[in-house]
Amino acid sequence: MSNASTLQSAEEVGSINRRIQSSILTFRRSAATAGCICAVFAVYFGWTFREGRMIDPGEGIGYTLGIAGAVPMVLLLLYSFRKRLRFMRYFGPTRYWFRAHMMFGIIGPVIILYHCNFQVGSLNSQVALYCTLLVAGSGIVGRYLYTQIHHGLYGRKASLRELTEQLSTSSADLSSRNGFIDDIREQLNSLARQALTPPDSVWESIYRPIFMGFRTRWLYYRMSWSVRRKLIARSVVSPTVAQHRERLTQTTQKFLRQHLRQTRKVSQFSAYERLFSLWHIIHVPFFCMMVLSAVVHVVAVHMY
């Protein structure tokens, strides 16, 4: 009796922890969405009413906005320092630094746009502004790629082995089935073998996620229709199938969704992982260009 009570208590604690983690994840997603909406609104508002504001980037509030926008862009370096400097490993988990890195990467460019009043000035100002916007746009692309190879935006990095094991389990379940699903087994296994093949080129890494997304969804609807048609035909000669036809249809469709979802994840993971590594190679030079252009801009403004 004591063991049963302990097991029940452990299950209740586990259930509470799962609900708490789910609530935290929902809050983080909502906060991130709200932050992006606020940034978009701020840009829209600043662009729409730029003519009515008399902001001089070289003095007054314009000069202050320039400093306020430069500070978050400089703080972007802290995330790189946290990952590479050994003594900073004691300054909290990397995911919090990454969260701050993304926040600064949005706030900084928005303030810089208000600093220049959404207008371009001299050549060095244009170069600094375009480099800042380039880094911000690159960061948005990197954020998307990051979420595709991680369990959630701030979760641990997914591994191809983990996804492959899930696909193998799904395939084993498929092999254990017989009857009306036997004729589509080979199609699913062929698609799984294709998913496990890494992309040969950058171009394939770009189009494979789109291609596999459309193909798996199209196969699901085609196979679901085929299974439903076969069950209807069998229900004519089998009262048992006729009695449980709807349940068999729903169970098979659920299995097909899960199997094709795992196939799609495995295929897209390799492509996104390669794109993310290439993005990282490009993003760092963009950031260096931004820092250099910002330094030149600041020096030019104060010297001339």
C-alpha positions as CSV (number, residue, x, y, z in Angstrom):
1,M,0.0,0.0,0.0
2,S,2.9,2.3,0.9
3,N,4.6,1.6,-2.5
4,A,1.3,2.3,-4.3
5,S,1.0,5.6,-2.5
6,T,4.6,6.6,-3.2
7,L,4.1,5.8,-6.9
8,Q,0.9,7.8,-7.0
9,S,2.7,10.7,-5.3
10,A,5.6,10.6,-7.8
11,E,3.2,10.6,-10.7
12,E,1.3,13.6,-9.3
13,V,4.6,15.5,-8.8
14,G,5.7,14.6,-12.3
15,S,2.3,15.8,-13.7
16,I,2.6,19.1,-11.8
17,N,6.2,19.6,-13.1
18,R,5.1,18.9,-16.6
19,R,2.3,21.5,-16.3
20,I,4.7,24.0,-14.8
21,Q,7.2,23.5,-17.7
22,S,4.4,23.8,-20.2
23,S,3.2,27.0,-18.6
24,I,6.7,28.4,-18.6
25,L,7.2,27.5,-22.3
26,T,3.9,29.1,-23.2
27,F,4.8,32.2,-21.4
28,R,8.2,32.5,-23.1
29,R,6.6,32.0,-26.5
30,S,3.9,34.6,-25.8
31,A,6.6,37.0,-24.5
32,A,8.7,36.5,-27.6
33,T,5.7,37.0,-29.9
34,A,4.7,40.1,-28.0
35,G,8.2,41.5,-28.3
36,C,8.3,40.9,-32.1
37,I,4.8,42.6,-32.4
38,C,6.0,45.6,-30.4
39,A,9.1,45.9,-32.6
40,V,7.1,45.7,-35.8
41,F,4.7,48.3,-34.5
42,A,7.5,50.6,-33.4
43,V,9.1,50.4,-36.9
44,Y,5.7,51.0,-38.6
45,F,5.0,54.0,-36.3
46,G,8.4,55.5,-36.8
47,W,8.3,55.1,-40.6
48,T,4.8,56.5,-40.9
49,F,5.3,59.6,-38.8
50,R,9.0,60.3,-39.7
51,E,8.1,63.5,-41.5
52,G,6.5,65.1,-38.4
53,R,9.6,64.6,-36.1
54,M,12.5,67.0,-36.1
55,I,15.3,64.7,-35.0
56,D,18.9,65.7,-35.7
57,P,21.1,62.6,-35.3
58,G,24.0,64.8,-34.3
59,E,22.5,66.6,-31.3
60,G,19.8,66.5,-28.7
61,I,17.5,63.5,-28.6
62,G,18.9,62.1,-31.9
63,Y,22.4,62.0,-30.4
64,T,21.1,60.3,-27.3
65,L,19.2,57.7,-29.4
66,G,22.4,57.0,-31.2
67,I,24.2,56.1,-28.0
68,A,21.2,54.2,-26.7
69,G,21.1,52.1,-29.9
70,A,24.8,51.5,-30.0
71,V,24.9,50.1,-26.4
72,P,22.7,47.0,-27.2
73,M,24.7,46.3,-30.4
74,V,27.9,46.3,-28.3
75,L,26.3,44.0,-25.7
76,L,25.7,41.5,-28.5
77,L,29.3,40.5,-28.0
78,L,28.6,39.2,-24.5
79,Y,26.9,36.1,-25.9
80,S,30.0,35.3,-28.0
81,F,32.3,35.9,-25.0
82,R,30.1,33.7,-22.8
83,K,30.5,30.8,-25.3
84,R,34.3,31.2,-25.8
85,L,35.8,32.6,-22.6
86,R,36.3,29.9,-19.9
87,F,35.9,32.2,-16.9
88,M,32.4,33.3,-18.1
89,R,31.1,29.7,-17.9
90,Y,30.2,30.4,-14.3
91,F,27.9,33.4,-15.3
92,G,24.7,31.4,-15.9
93,P,23.4,29.0,-18.6
94,T,24.1,29.9,-22.2
95,R,20.4,29.9,-23.1
96,Y,19.8,33.1,-21.0
97,W,22.7,34.8,-22.7
98,F,21.3,33.8,-26.1
99,R,17.9,35.1,-25.1
100,A,19.5,38.5,-24.2
101,H,21.5,38.3,-27.5
102,M,18.3,38.1,-29.5
103,M,16.6,40.8,-27.5
104,F,19.5,43.2,-28.0
105,G,19.6,42.3,-31.7
106,I,16.1,43.6,-32.1
107,I,16.1,46.6,-29.7
108,G,19.4,48.1,-31.0
109,P,18.4,48.3,-34.7
110,V,15.0,49.8,-33.8
111,I,16.6,52.5,-31.7
112,I,19.1,53.2,-34.5
113,L,16.3,53.7,-37.0
114,Y,14.8,56.3,-34.7
115,H,18.3,57.8,-34.3
116,C,18.5,58.5,-38.0
117,N,14.7,59.2,-38.2
118,F,14.3,56.5,-40.8
119,Q,16.4,58.5,-43.3
120,V,19.9,58.0,-44.7
121,G,22.5,60.8,-44.5
122,S,26.1,60.7,-45.5
123,L,27.9,57.8,-47.0
124,N,29.4,56.5,-43.7
125,S,26.0,56.8,-42.1
126,Q,24.4,54.8,-44.9
127,V,27.1,52.1,-44.6
128,A,26.6,51.9,-40.8
129,L,22.8,51.7,-41.1
130,Y,22.8,49.1,-43.8
131,C,25.3,46.9,-41.9
132,T,23.1,47.2,-38.8
133,L,20.0,46.2,-40.7
134,L,21.9,43.4,-42.4
135,V,23.0,41.9,-39.1
136,A,19.4,42.2,-37.7
137,G,18.0,40.5,-40.8
138,S,20.6,37.8,-40.6
139,G,19.8,37.3,-36.9
140,I,16.1,36.7,-37.7
141,V,17.1,34.1,-40.3
142,G,19.4,32.5,-37.8
143,R,16.7,32.4,-35.2
144,Y,14.4,30.4,-37.5
145,L,17.2,27.9,-38.4
146,Y,18.1,27.6,-34.7
147,T,14.5,26.6,-33.8
148,Q,14.5,23.9,-36.5
149,I,17.4,21.9,-35.0
150,H,16.6,22.4,-31.3
151,H,13.8,21.3,-29.1
152,G,12.1,24.6,-28.8
153,L,13.9,27.9,-29.1
154,Y,15.8,27.6,-25.8
155,G,15.8,23.8,-25.5
156,R,18.6,21.4,-25.9
157,K,20.0,20.7,-29.3
158,A,18.2,17.9,-31.1
159,S,20.4,15.1,-32.5
160,L,19.9,13.3,-35.8
161,R,20.4,10.0,-33.9
162,E,17.5,10.8,-31.6
163,L,15.2,11.6,-34.5
164,T,16.4,8.5,-36.4
165,E,15.6,6.3,-33.4
166,Q,12.1,7.7,-33.4
167,L,11.8,7.0,-37.1
168,S,13.1,3.4,-36.6
169,T,10.5,2.8,-33.9
170,S,7.8,4.1,-36.2
171,S,9.1,1.9,-39.0
172,A,9.2,-1.2,-36.7
173,D,5.6,-0.5,-35.8
174,L,4.8,-0.3,-39.5
175,S,6.5,-3.6,-40.2
176,S,4.5,-5.3,-37.4
177,R,1.2,-4.4,-39.2
178,N,-0.3,-6.4,-41.9
179,G,-3.4,-6.5,-44.2
180,F,-4.5,-3.3,-45.9
181,I,-1.4,-1.3,-44.9
182,D,1.1,-3.8,-46.4
183,D,1.0,-2.2,-49.9
184,I,2.0,1.3,-48.6
185,R,4.7,0.0,-46.3
186,E,7.3,0.0,-49.1
187,Q,6.5,3.6,-50.1
188,L,7.0,4.8,-46.5
189,N,10.2,2.8,-46.0
190,S,11.5,4.2,-49.3
191,L,10.7,7.7,-48.2
192,A,12.4,7.0,-44.8
193,R,15.6,5.9,-46.6
194,Q,15.6,9.1,-48.6
195,A,15.2,11.1,-45.5
196,L,18.2,9.5,-43.9
197,T,20.4,10.5,-46.9
198,P,22.2,13.8,-46.1
199,P,21.8,16.6,-48.7
200,D,24.6,16.8,-51.3
201,S,24.6,20.5,-51.8
202,V,23.6,23.9,-50.4
203,W,20.8,24.1,-53.0
204,E,19.4,20.7,-51.8
205,S,19.6,21.9,-48.2
206,I,17.4,24.9,-49.2
207,Y,14.7,23.1,-51.2
208,R,14.6,19.8,-49.3
209,P,12.6,21.1,-46.3
210,I,10.0,22.6,-48.6
211,F,9.9,19.6,-50.9
212,M,9.6,17.1,-48.0
213,G,7.0,19.2,-46.3
214,F,4.7,19.1,-49.4
215,R,5.5,15.5,-50.3
216,T,4.8,14.0,-46.8
217,R,1.5,15.9,-46.5
218,W,0.5,14.9,-50.0
219,L,1.3,11.2,-49.2
220,Y,-0.7,11.4,-46.0
221,Y,-3.9,12.5,-47.8
222,R,-3.3,10.0,-50.7
223,M,-2.6,7.1,-48.3
224,S,-5.5,8.0,-46.0
225,W,-7.9,8.0,-49.0
226,S,-6.5,4.6,-50.1
227,V,-6.8,3.1,-46.6
228,R,-10.4,4.4,-46.3
229,R,-11.3,3.0,-49.7
230,K,-9.9,-0.5,-48.8
231,L,-11.7,-0.6,-45.5
232,I,-15.0,0.3,-47.2
233,A,-14.4,-2.6,-49.6
234,R,-13.5,-5.0,-46.8
235,S,-16.5,-4.0,-44.7
236,V,-18.8,-5.3,-47.5
237,V,-17.5,-8.9,-46.9
238,S,-16.5,-8.7,-43.2
239,P,-19.0,-7.7,-40.5
240,T,-16.1,-7.2,-38.0
241,V,-14.4,-4.7,-40.3
242,A,-17.7,-3.0,-40.9
243,Q,-18.3,-2.7,-37.2
244,H,-14.9,-1.2,-36.4
245,R,-14.2,0.5,-39.7
246,E,-14.2,4.1,-38.4
247,R,-11.9,3.2,-35.5
248,L,-9.5,1.4,-37.8
249,T,-9.5,4.4,-40.1
250,Q,-8.7,6.8,-37.3
251,T,-6.0,4.6,-35.9
252,T,-4.3,4.1,-39.2
253,Q,-4.4,7.8,-40.0
254,K,-2.9,8.7,-36.7
255,F,-0.1,6.2,-37.3
256,L,0.5,7.7,-40.8
257,R,0.7,11.2,-39.4
258,Q,3.2,10.2,-36.7
259,H,5.4,8.2,-39.2
260,L,5.4,10.9,-41.8
261,R,6.0,13.6,-39.2
262,Q,9.2,11.7,-38.0
263,T,10.3,11.2,-41.6
264,R,9.9,14.9,-42.3
265,K,11.8,15.8,-39.2
266,V,14.7,13.6,-40.0
267,S,14.9,14.8,-43.6
268,Q,14.7,18.5,-42.6
269,F,17.1,18.2,-39.7
270,S,20.1,17.4,-41.9
271,A,19.2,20.3,-44.3
272,Y,18.6,22.8,-41.5
273,E,21.8,21.8,-39.7
274,R,23.9,22.4,-42.8
275,L,22.2,25.8,-43.4
276,F,22.7,26.8,-39.8
277,S,26.4,26.1,-40.0
278,L,26.7,28.1,-43.2
279,W,24.6,30.9,-41.7
280,H,27.0,31.1,-38.8
281,I,30.0,31.5,-41.1
282,I,28.2,34.4,-42.9
283,H,26.8,36.0,-39.8
284,V,30.1,36.6,-38.1
285,P,31.6,38.6,-41.0
286,F,28.4,40.7,-41.1
287,F,28.7,41.5,-37.4
288,C,32.4,42.5,-37.9
289,M,31.4,44.8,-40.8
290,M,28.8,46.4,-38.6
291,V,31.2,47.0,-35.7
292,L,33.8,48.5,-38.1
293,S,31.3,50.7,-39.9
294,A,29.9,51.9,-36.6
295,V,33.4,52.8,-35.3
296,V,34.1,54.7,-38.6
297,H,30.7,56.4,-38.3
298,V,31.3,57.6,-34.7
299,V,34.9,58.8,-35.5
300,A,33.7,60.6,-38.6
301,V,30.8,62.3,-36.7
302,H,33.1,63.6,-33.9
303,M,36.0,64.6,-36.1
304,Y,34.3,66.3,-39.0
